[in-house]
Amino acid sequence: MDAIGFVIVASGQGTRFAAAVPKQFVLLGGRPLMSWSVSAALAHPATRACVIVCPPGQEDDVREVLGPMFGDRRVTLCAGGAQRVDSVRAGVRQMVEIDASIRHVMIHDAARPGLDGPTIDSLVEALAAAHGAAPALPLADALKRRLPAGGVTAVSRADICRVQTPQAFQLAAYVRALEAWPEGMPADDDLTIAEAAGLRLALVQGRETLDKVTYPADLRRLQDLLMPSSSLPPLTDVRTGHGIDVHGFCEGDAVTLAGIRIPHIARLEGHSDADAAWHALTDAILGAASLGDIGDHFPPTDPQWKDADSAVFLKAALDLSVRSGWTLLHADLTLICEAPRIKPHRRSMREATATLLGLSLDRVSIKATTTEGLGFLGRREGIGAMATATVGRR
Ligand code: MG
């Protein structure tokens, strides 16, 4: 098979994703989103180079999240440009310098974690008869066009499809197409640039797993598709950890529990946002990996954690456990209070926790109970939380 080079574009700003970190760094199945594509590209026997294009200034972050992958000499980093096409130009140029024997280039979005060998093979096959090829799927929904004067008109979807990545090209032809594309003009995708240069294009069978992560819900859907519970590798070392936290009420009008703000007649007192649920879970994850407790890593005496978002603590505990080789498998939380009512917020708490931890929803459980009016929690003096985390490694 002819040599292949990958250009993986991670230069989007991910504004629709609205996460604390750029989209390509959020976790899917305990691994940063972009690492899924990079490892799939490297696993293909014909791959000679994999250039990751990231926004200038993000190089160190990319190096850190991809860690050991940079031990593979085929992996290099490249700073992107203002437009996607500028990023692709820079990546392709670098790829050609790395290995002059490459015949086919595959341009792939870092936010599409479901890259797989059979898709790469079918694209290479299509390049025997075309200059460029991409995976495509039919549309399920009816299509309408908005009319300038108001109203809508039907659009036939018979010959319409949605196109995914990787978009594969005969390298020499695509380099010419990129050179001919006007400087500064945006392009929706790479087929657009190839089409403008008159290249012959083909479509191959797309897959739902190749869909892009644009919104948090996409992440959960792809997680369920890419890592159904049954597909976990056999784990020989499985451990559990537990955590407990209590915060008392003080004057205020809302509490934050598992990342969700719930209106209440008081708030929880604490140095950070006093999210007892995520504090207990942070301790449970640290406990499962035998990495100390939340106070060791985030001392309440340290002013930098004043009013901190507890997502920072939980994410840091997860990162520490991942670096020690653990995969978080499951989190179970119990909130103990007489008020506010937890049940109406359980679903959003589970979703917020699952998204932050890179888990599918079925791996996050949230329960609530009271103490039947007994003790300090029964007297409505505060809220308690207990958490159990299960981690595993091979
Ligand atoms: Mg606490």
Boltz pocket constraint, residues with backbone or C-beta under 6 A from the ligand:
constraints:
  - pocket:
      binder: B
      contacts: [[A, 245], [A, 246], [A, 247], [A, 270], [A, 274], [A, 275], [A, 276], [A, 279]]
      max_distance: 6.0
